[in-house]
Amino acid sequence: MPTPQSNTLARFHQFIGQQLVSEDAAQMSPELAVAIWREREETLAAIREGLADVQAGRTFAADEILRELRSEQHNS
């Protein structure tokens, strides 16, 4: 059974492979590739967290939030 680390390594390997065939590969340092990878992983984690919040019902309607923000502006 794959471990989280092996899945991460496989995704990183796939990511690096995609980067190496891109037109920008010649100008990409290893440090930049890792930085892009980390940013991508953080973004995907945030998306997964948001989707989990939606599924668990931990969300608010946009109009409700906007009303609250407007109310706070008027009270300031």
CYANA upper distance limits for C-alpha pairs under 8 A (distance plus 0.5 A):
  2 PRO  CA      6 SER  CA      6.48
  2 PRO  CA      7 ASN  CA      6.94
  3 THR  CA      7 ASN  CA      6.72
  4 PRO  CA      8 THR  CA      6.60
  5 GLN  CA      9 LEU  CA      6.57
  6 SER  CA     10 ALA  CA      6.53
  7 ASN  CA     11 ARG  CA      6.67
  8 THR  CA     12 PHE  CA      6.56
  9 LEU  CA     13 HIS  CA      6.51
 10 ALA  CA     14 GLN  CA      6.71
 11 ARG  CA     15 PHE  CA      6.58
 12 PHE  CA     16 ILE  CA      6.57
 12 PHE  CA     37 TRP  CA      7.75
 13 HIS  CA     17 GLY  CA      6.64
 14 GLN  CA     18 GLN  CA      6.77
 15 PHE  CA     19 GLN  CA      6.74
 15 PHE  CA     37 TRP  CA      7.98
 16 ILE  CA     20 LEU  CA      6.58
 16 ILE  CA     33 ALA  CA      7.87
 17 GLY  CA     21 VAL  CA      7.15
 18 GLN  CA     22 SER  CA      7.04
 19 GLN  CA     24 ASP  CA      8.16
 19 GLN  CA     25 ALA  CA      6.48
 19 GLN  CA     33 ALA  CA      8.32
 20 LEU  CA     25 ALA  CA      5.51
 20 LEU  CA     26 ALA  CA      8.46
 21 VAL  CA     25 ALA  CA      7.09
 24 ASP  CA     28 MET  CA      6.91
 28 MET  CA     32 LEU  CA      6.61
 28 MET  CA     33 ALA  CA      7.01
 29 SER  CA     33 ALA  CA      6.81
 30 PRO  CA     34 VAL  CA      6.75
 31 GLU  CA     35 ALA  CA      6.66
 32 LEU  CA     36 ILE  CA      6.60
 33 ALA  CA     37 TRP  CA      6.63
 34 VAL  CA     38 ARG  CA      6.59
 35 ALA  CA     39 GLU  CA      6.71
 36 ILE  CA     40 ARG  CA      6.60
 37 TRP  CA     41 GLU  CA      6.64
 38 ARG  CA     42 GLU  CA      6.62
 39 GLU  CA     43 THR  CA      6.63
 40 ARG  CA     44 LEU  CA      6.67
 41 GLU  CA     45 ALA  CA      6.58
 42 GLU  CA     46 ALA  CA      6.71
 43 THR  CA     47 ILE  CA      6.76
 44 LEU  CA     48 ARG  CA      6.66
 45 ALA  CA     49 GLU  CA      6.62
 46 ALA  CA     50 GLY  CA      6.63
 47 ILE  CA     51 LEU  CA      6.67
 48 ARG  CA     52 ALA  CA      6.67
 49 GLU  CA     53 ASP  CA      6.72
 50 GLY  CA     54 VAL  CA      6.82
 51 LEU  CA     55 GLN  CA      6.74
 52 ALA  CA     56 ALA  CA      6.57
 53 ASP  CA     57 GLY  CA      6.54
 53 ASP  CA     58 ARG  CA      5.38
 53 ASP  CA     59 THR  CA      6.96
 54 VAL  CA     58 ARG  CA      6.36
 54 VAL  CA     59 THR  CA      6.37
 60 PHE  CA     64 GLU  CA      7.35
 60 PHE  CA     65 ILE  CA      7.46
 61 ALA  CA     65 ILE  CA      7.05
 62 ALA  CA     66 LEU  CA      6.65
 63 ASP  CA     67 ARG  CA      6.60
 64 GLU  CA     68 GLU  CA      6.81
 65 ILE  CA     69 LEU  CA      6.67
 66 LEU  CA     70 ARG  CA      6.62
 67 ARG  CA     71 SER  CA      6.61
 68 GLU  CA     72 GLU  CA      6.73
 69 LEU  CA     73 GLN  CA      6.79
 70 ARG  CA     74 HIS  CA      6.85
 71 SER  CA     75 ASN  CA      6.79
 72 GLU  CA     76 SER  CA      6.73
